[in-house]
Amino acid sequence: MGRRAKYRTLGERLAAKREQQKKYTQSARGRARRAIQNKKTYSARTGLYPSPFHHTIHGLPSEIITLARRAFQVGSPLQHSYDLGIWTQPFALQIPDELKKIPEADELFDDDQYDEDELASGLHIANLERLIEAGWMRLERWSDESEKEALLVEMNDEIVQRLEAWQRRAGEEDRHGSLLADVAHSVGIEWSAKILCCLKVEQQIGIAGSEEIERAWRAGQLPWQCKAADEIQ
C-alpha cells in the first residue's frame, strides 16, 4: 500500500481533496448532506445528538448557551421546506402561517400532516444541514489568508445582529395557537442559540489565527463539525 500524502496547510489539503474527488460533488451542501447521514446513524444508535458546548462562551448570555446545549434527535427530511427566518437577515424567528393553522378534524389523518415529533426532527435535520453547509463555506474562506479579516468582520456583524434579534424576541409571545407552530417556535429558538454559539466559538478560534482553525478542523473540534470528524475530515 502506498503512503498517504501529507499536506502542510489547510488550503493544500482542501485542494487535494477536491482534485481526488472530481467525480463526486464537493459543494458545501453536498458535504453537509453526507455529514447528516453520519449524524442520522449516530442518532439512531443513541437516540439523541449531543451538544459540543460544554463550557462558558465569553460574550454570550447563559440562557443562550443553555438552549444551545440541548440534545436533539434528527429524523427524515420534511416534504415541505419551512423557512423560520433564522438563516437570513435580520435573523428574526418567523413562524410560517401554514403551521399556525389549526387543522380541521378531517385533516388530522392526511398523509401530509406531520405530528409534533416528525416536525421537530425534520426541522432539526434541516437546520443541521444549513449549519454544516455554512461551516464548510467559511472553512474554505479561512484557508485563504486574504479572506480572514473580512470573514472575521462578517462573523462579528452577524453575531451582533443575531443578539439584537434575540433581545427583540424576549418580549414576544411564545404561543402561536397551534401545536405545530409551538413546536416550530421551540426548535427555531433552540437553533438561534446553537447558531450563535457556533459562530462565537469559531470566531474566537479564528482570532487566534488560521493555523488554529486548521488545528481545530483536523481534530474535529470546530463546533459545526458536531463530532462527525471522521466523515468531515
Buried (B, 14 or more C-beta within 10 A) or exposed (E): EEEEEEBEEBBEBBEEEEEEEEEEEBEBBBBBBBBBEBBBEBBEEEEEBBBBBEEEBEEBBEEBBEBBBBEBBBBEBBEEEBEBBBBEEEBBBBBBEEBBEEEEEEEEEEEEEBEEEBBBBBBBBBBBBBBBBBBBBBBBBBBBEEBBEEBBEBBBEBBEBBBEBBEEBEEEEEEBEBBBBBBBBBBBBBBBBBBBBBBBBBBEBBEEEBEBBBBBBEEBBBBBBBBBBEBBE
